[in-house]
Amino acid sequence: MPVFSRLHFVFFLLVGYTVSGQSIQQPTPLTIRDNLMYIPVRIDGRGPYNFLLNAEVMGTARIDRRVAKDLGLKILGFQQNTSGNQVKREFLVGVNQLSTTNVSHSALQLMVGEYNAVVKPQLTDGLIGQNFFDGYLIIIDGPNHQWTVTKDTLSRRAKGVLAYSRPFAVRGTIGARVMEFNLDVSSNQAFLFPTSSLTGLRFTDTSDQPVMTIGNTSFVLQEAILQDEIVLGGLRLSNQKIYYSDKIHQISIGTAFLKDHVVRFDQRNKLIRID
């Protein structure tokens, strides 16, 4: 295909699902370690620190205990935090400014947690929550290890665009059944299924049974190959490898899958596209 035709085709794809409010910003490097995604964040002008994208965290962000101590952040109070079946009373500290590419939040009270209890390839300095990018379009380009945040929007009418009412649950189909899928960048798995959701679907178990830990609870997952086709926006997935357990309570798609795709989260209009 001639260079001009290729460029024209790419431009057509972009126009097809975005309404540009501003010019596209330059991508920023994205760190992917152990099938988890980290972005650089500055705290009161210091850093950058490695913050983990975590779709399960309510609010703007949370900060690691080590970082809060090193920065000498002032304790403002306490807040109850539930993780798995554990309930903890965590410190709240004051942060004047929390910022990353094109996005800044001021006068925050952030919960303090311990996010490095287990040795990992990448230190976690904090968590980016559901509301950090409210009002923005964030583009996660896993294959190229980069991300972009803009004020552009997705078009609800465009092919492949999915709407959500709660972060970040979208509807798709498996075979003839309509089902809800939760995009969970805080999970390092690919596809997780509750055992009950597989009733009536065609799948074949494999010999692989990895152990998964959530909070302080560990349990066995069963690997299987799902014969029924998954259709999610513009994606059509056949013979998809999945994992299931009766300890899983919702269908989720984690970073082990999303890192191989470009995912656009339009948090202003509550729209998502996966390519």
HUWOLIN-V769877 format. One record per backbone hydrogen bond with DSSP energy under -1.0 kcal/mol. CO is the residue of the C=O (numbers start at 1). NH is the residue of the N-H. If there is no record, write none. Layout:
co=CO nh=NH
co=CO nh=NH
This chain:
co=2 nh=6
co=3 nh=7
co=4 nh=8
co=5 nh=9
co=6 nh=10
co=7 nh=11
co=8 nh=12
co=9 nh=13
co=10 nh=14
co=11 nh=15
co=12 nh=16
co=14 nh=18
co=17 nh=155
co=19 nh=153
co=28 nh=147
co=31 nh=38
co=33 nh=36
co=36 nh=33
co=37 nh=53
co=38 nh=31
co=39 nh=51
co=41 nh=49
co=42 nh=99
co=43 nh=46
co=46 nh=43
co=49 nh=41
co=50 nh=125
co=51 nh=39
co=52 nh=128
co=54 nh=57
co=57 nh=130
co=59 nh=131
co=60 nh=129
co=62 nh=127
co=63 nh=113
co=64 nh=68
co=65 nh=69
co=66 nh=70
co=67 nh=71
co=68 nh=73
co=74 nh=94
co=77 nh=92
co=79 nh=90
co=81 nh=88
co=83 nh=86
co=86 nh=83
co=88 nh=81
co=90 nh=79
co=91 nh=112
co=92 nh=76
co=92 nh=77
co=93 nh=110
co=95 nh=108
co=96 nh=107
co=97 nh=44
co=98 nh=105
co=99 nh=42
co=100 nh=103
co=103 nh=100
co=105 nh=98
co=108 nh=95
co=110 nh=93
co=111 nh=63
co=113 nh=65
co=125 nh=64
co=126 nh=52
co=127 nh=62
co=128 nh=54
co=129 nh=132
co=131 nh=134
co=133 nh=136
co=136 nh=267
co=137 nh=150
co=138 nh=265
co=139 nh=148
co=140 nh=263
co=141 nh=146
co=142 nh=145
co=145 nh=30
co=146 nh=141
co=147 nh=28
co=148 nh=139
co=150 nh=137
co=153 nh=19
co=155 nh=158
co=158 nh=161
co=162 nh=272
co=166 nh=169
co=168 nh=183
co=170 nh=181
co=172 nh=179
co=173 nh=231
co=174 nh=177
co=177 nh=174
co=179 nh=172
co=181 nh=170
co=182 nh=253
co=184 nh=187
co=187 nh=255
co=189 nh=256
co=190 nh=254
co=191 nh=243
co=192 nh=252
co=193 nh=245
co=194 nh=197
co=195 nh=198
co=196 nh=199
co=198 nh=201
co=202 nh=227
co=202 nh=228
co=204 nh=225
co=208 nh=223
co=210 nh=221
co=212 nh=219
co=214 nh=217
co=217 nh=214
co=219 nh=212
co=222 nh=244
co=223 nh=206
co=224 nh=242
co=225 nh=204
co=229 nh=175
co=230 nh=237
co=231 nh=173
co=232 nh=235
co=235 nh=232
co=237 nh=230
co=240 nh=226
co=242 nh=224
co=243 nh=193
co=244 nh=222
co=245 nh=195
co=245 nh=248
co=251 nh=182
co=252 nh=192
co=253 nh=184
co=254 nh=257
co=254 nh=258
co=255 nh=259
co=257 nh=260
co=258 nh=261
co=261 nh=142
co=262 nh=275
co=263 nh=140
co=264 nh=273
co=265 nh=138
co=265 nh=267
co=266 nh=270
co=266 nh=271
co=270 nh=164
co=271 nh=266
co=272 nh=162
co=273 nh=264
